[in-house]
Amino acid sequence: MESNQRIGHGEAHAKLILLGEHAVVYGQPAIAIPVNLLKIRVTLTKINHGQFIEDNDELRRRLELMEDDFEGIRQLILRLLLKFDEEFMPFSLEIDSNIPRGRGLGASAALATSITKAFFDFFDAELDTKELLTFVNFSESIVHGRASGIDAATVNSDKPVWFVKNQEIETIDIEMPGLLVIGDSGIHGLTSQAIATVQQKLREDKLQAEADIERLGTYVKQARSILIENKVYGFGPILNASQEILENLGVSHPKLDNLITTAREAGALGAKLTGSGLGGVIVALAANATDAIRISQALSKNGAQNTWIFSL
């Protein structure tokens, strides 16, 4: 194959944090799950001149002129080019994604994963998990500031993840009946601002905020046993209790609160925000497919921009 016809491919799926948002930054455990119905695919092609990023909105950007929102990705690409001693290689990087950005579903980590895989595929180089996560977390630290690493771990896992910062990642086998319904508020979550909000709570009322963070960790530990034992009706109350604490920490949003209330009134066993909050999406637990469809329809009628239903 001629050098100007070389192509590299990379793919990754979305993620969803079931429990442990924000507390995970402070050493508490979190549980996150892969969301395989939402994916990003990247194709890297060598071209004659220029370095371009193209997405499925048919926007074409020069690498050096990308917006601030993409600084983590730009820096990642520069680091990958440097690794392969091809800083000035002309390329087109095409992004095909159905993961909404800024909703707490791991879009930036999935994109960084896909790009890293595409570069290693392009240069026919081996890529182990440790090196992959190093590149992805490098990008995520620019995008999110104090990123915990949970997004990078989960978009690269085919199983639910038990995550504790700076500890070896574990996976959990879950075969629990019931379905999860994601409701998109349509509002971009503000990860850095949400993290700063929790930090402010810790400064203003250290004892209460620390107690809330510890309680979130306790709920995650209880949930692990419930999920492994497939007790669907025991999991809902933990989702609700976690949401109450996240509201206390100041990271919910009126539109999220409305969607959560809507889901519960439509028959959800439990519902909460997922991700950093201050926008983004909510997740609701349904006992069966009929309930899941009803919850999804209610969310759509009450302000959700989009909904997705999937199995645990």
C-alpha positions in Angstrom: 0.0 0.0 0.0 1.3 3.5 -0.9 2.1 5.7 2.1 -0.5 8.3 1.0 -3.2 5.6 1.2 -2.4 4.6 4.7 -5.4 4.5 7.1 -5.8 3.9 10.8 -9.0 3.1 12.6 -10.1 3.5 16.3 -13.3 3.0 18.1 -14.7 3.5 21.7 -18.1 3.5 23.4 -19.7 5.9 25.9 -19.8 5.4 29.7 -22.3 6.2 32.5 -21.5 6.6 36.2 -24.1 4.7 38.2 -22.9 5.9 41.5 -20.0 7.8 43.1 -19.8 11.0 41.1 -17.6 13.6 42.8 -16.9 11.4 45.8 -14.5 9.4 43.5 -12.3 12.4 43.2 -11.7 12.2 47.0 -10.8 8.5 47.2 -14.3 7.0 47.5 -15.3 4.1 45.1 -17.5 4.6 42.1 -19.3 2.2 39.7 -19.5 3.0 36.0 -20.8 1.0 33.1 -20.1 0.9 29.4 -22.8 2.2 27.1 -22.2 0.3 23.9 -25.1 1.8 21.9 -23.3 5.2 21.9 -20.0 5.1 20.1 -17.2 7.1 18.4 -15.3 5.9 15.4 -12.2 7.7 14.1 -10.5 7.2 10.8 -7.0 8.6 10.3 -5.8 9.1 6.7 -2.6 10.5 5.3 -3.2 13.3 2.7 -1.0 15.5 0.6 -1.0 18.6 2.8 -2.4 20.1 5.9 -3.6 18.6 9.2 -7.4 18.5 9.4 -10.1 17.3 11.8 -13.5 16.5 10.3 -16.7 15.5 12.2 -20.1 14.1 11.3 -21.5 17.7 11.3 -19.2 18.1 8.2 -17.1 20.7 10.0 -13.5 20.7 8.9 -11.0 22.4 11.1 -7.2 22.9 10.8 -5.5 21.3 13.8 -3.8 24.6 14.8 -7.1 26.5 14.6 -9.2 24.2 16.8 -11.4 25.9 19.4 -10.5 25.9 23.1 -13.0 23.1 23.7 -10.8 20.8 21.7 -7.5 21.8 23.4 -7.2 18.4 25.1 -7.6 16.6 21.7 -5.2 19.0 19.9 -2.5 18.4 22.5 -3.2 14.6 22.4 -2.7 14.6 18.6 0.5 16.6 18.9 1.8 14.2 21.4 0.9 11.2 19.2 2.6 12.8 16.2 5.7 13.4 18.3 5.7 9.8 19.6 5.9 8.5 16.0 8.4 11.2 14.9 5.9 12.6 12.4 5.1 16.1 13.8 4.5 17.6 10.4 2.7 14.6 8.8 -0.3 15.8 6.7 -3.5 14.0 7.7 -7.2 14.0 7.8 -8.9 12.7 11.0 -12.6 11.9 10.5 -14.8 11.6 13.6 -18.1 9.7 13.4 -19.9 9.9 16.8 -23.4 9.6 18.3 -22.2 10.4 21.8 -23.5 13.8 22.8 -20.7 16.1 24.0 -20.7 17.7 27.4 -23.4 15.4 28.9 -21.3 13.3 31.3 -21.3 10.3 29.0 -17.5 10.2 28.4 -17.5 11.7 24.9 -14.0 13.3 25.4 -12.5 10.1 26.8 -14.1 8.0 24.1 -12.7 10.5 21.4 -9.2 10.4 23.0 -9.3 6.6 23.1 -10.5 6.4 19.4 -7.8 8.8 18.2 -5.0 7.1 20.1 -6.1 3.7 18.7 -6.3 5.2 15.2 -2.7 6.5 15.4 -1.3 3.2 16.7 -3.3 1.4 14.0 -2.0 3.8 11.3 1.6 3.2 12.3 1.0 -0.5 12.9 2.2 -0.3 16.5 1.2 -2.3 19.5 -0.8 -0.5 22.1 -1.3 -2.0 25.6 -3.9 -0.8 28.0 -1.4 1.1 30.3 -0.1 3.2 27.4 -3.6 3.8 26.0 -4.8 5.1 29.4 -1.7 7.3 29.8 -2.5 9.1 26.5 -6.3 9.3 27.3 -5.8 10.6 30.8 -3.3 13.2 29.5 -6.0 14.6 27.2 -8.7 14.3 29.9 -6.5 16.3 32.4 -6.5 19.2 30.0 -10.3 18.9 29.3 -11.5 18.5 32.8 -8.7 19.7 35.1 -8.8 17.3 38.1 -10.1 14.2 36.2 -10.4 11.1 38.3 -9.6 8.7 35.5 -12.9 6.9 35.7 -14.0 8.0 32.2 -10.9 6.7 30.6 -11.1 3.4 32.4 -14.8 2.8 31.5 -14.8 3.7 27.8 -12.0 1.1 27.5 -13.9 -1.6 29.4 -16.5 -4.1 28.2 -17.8 -4.7 31.7 -19.0 -2.5 34.6 -16.1 -1.0 36.4 -15.4 -0.7 40.1 -13.1 2.3 40.3 -11.1 3.7 43.2 -8.6 6.5 42.4 -4.9 5.3 42.3 -6.0 1.6 42.8 -6.1 -1.2 40.3 -9.3 -1.2 38.3 -11.8 -4.0 38.9 -14.7 -5.2 36.8 -18.0 -6.4 38.1 -20.3 -9.1 36.5 -23.9 -7.8 36.6 -26.8 -9.7 35.2 -29.5 -7.8 37.0 -32.9 -7.6 35.4 -34.3 -4.2 34.7 -33.3 -1.5 32.3 -31.7 1.9 32.5 -33.2 5.0 30.8 -30.9 7.9 30.1 -32.6 11.3 29.7 -30.6 14.2 28.1 -31.4 17.6 29.6 -29.9 19.3 26.5 -27.6 21.4 28.7 -23.9 21.0 28.6 -22.6 19.8 32.0 -19.8 22.0 33.5 -17.3 19.5 34.9 -14.7 22.0 36.1 -17.4 24.3 37.7 -19.1 21.3 39.4 -15.8 20.1 40.8 -15.1 23.7 42.0 -18.6 23.8 43.6 -17.8 20.7 45.7 -14.5 22.2 46.7 -16.3 25.3 47.8 -18.7 23.2 49.9 -15.7 21.6 51.6 -14.3 25.0 52.4 -17.6 26.4 53.7 -18.8 23.4 55.7 -16.0 20.9 55.8 -17.6 18.4 58.2 -20.9 18.2 56.4 -19.4 18.0 53.0 -16.9 15.3 54.0 -19.8 13.4 55.6 -21.8 13.6 52.4 -18.8 12.4 50.3 -18.4 9.5 52.7 -22.1 8.6 52.5 -21.8 8.5 48.7 -19.0 6.0 49.1 -21.1 3.9 51.5 -23.9 3.8 49.0 -21.5 2.6 46.3 -20.3 -0.2 48.5 -23.9 -1.3 49.3 -24.8 -1.1 45.6 -22.0 -3.4 44.6 -23.5 -6.3 46.6 -27.0 -5.5 45.4 -25.9 -5.4 41.7 -24.0 -8.7 42.0 -26.9 -10.3 43.7 -29.3 -8.9 41.0 -31.7 -7.3 43.5 -33.2 -4.7 41.1 -35.7 -3.4 43.7 -33.0 -2.8 46.2 -31.0 -0.6 43.8 -33.6 2.1 43.2 -33.5 3.6 46.7 -29.7 3.9 46.5 -30.0 5.9 43.3 -32.5 8.3 45.0 -30.4 8.7 48.2 -27.3 9.5 46.1 -29.2 12.1 44.2 -30.2 13.8 47.5 -26.6 14.1 48.5 -25.5 15.4 45.0 -28.2 18.1 45.4 -26.8 19.0 48.8 -23.3 19.3 47.3 -24.8 21.8 44.8 -24.2 20.0 41.5 -27.7 19.3 40.4 -29.7 21.6 38.1 -33.4 22.6 37.9 -33.8 20.8 34.6 -32.2 17.7 35.9 -34.4 17.8 39.0 -37.5 18.1 36.8 -36.4 15.1 34.7 -35.7 13.0 37.8 -39.1 13.8 39.3 -40.7 13.0 35.9 -38.9 9.6 35.8 -40.0 8.7 39.3 -43.6 9.7 38.7 -43.6 7.6 35.6 -42.6 4.5 37.6 -38.8 4.6 37.9 -37.5 2.6 40.8 -34.9 5.3 41.3 -33.3 8.2 39.4 -30.4 10.5 39.7 -28.0 12.7 37.7 -25.0 11.0 36.3 -21.6 12.6 35.6 -20.5 16.0 36.9 -23.9 17.6 37.0 -24.9 21.2 36.4 -26.4 19.9 33.2 -25.9 16.7 31.3 -28.1 13.6 31.7 -30.0 11.7 34.3 -30.3 7.9 34.6 -33.5 6.1 35.8 -34.0 2.5 36.7 -36.9 0.6 35.2 -38.1 -2.8 36.4 -39.0 -4.0 32.9 -39.3 -2.9 29.2 -42.8 -1.6 29.6 -41.8 0.7 32.4 -38.7 1.8 30.5 -40.7 2.8 27.5 -43.2 4.7 29.7 -40.4 6.5 31.5 -38.7 7.4 28.2 -41.9 8.8 26.8 -42.6 10.8 29.9 -39.1 12.3 29.8 -39.4 13.2 26.1 -42.7 15.0 26.9 -41.2 16.9 29.8 -38.1 18.5 28.3 -35.6 15.7 27.6 -33.8 16.4 24.3 -33.2 12.7 23.8 -33.5 9.4 25.6 -31.8 6.0 25.4 -32.9 2.7 26.9 -30.4 -0.1 27.6 -29.9 -3.2 29.7 -27.5 -3.5 32.6 
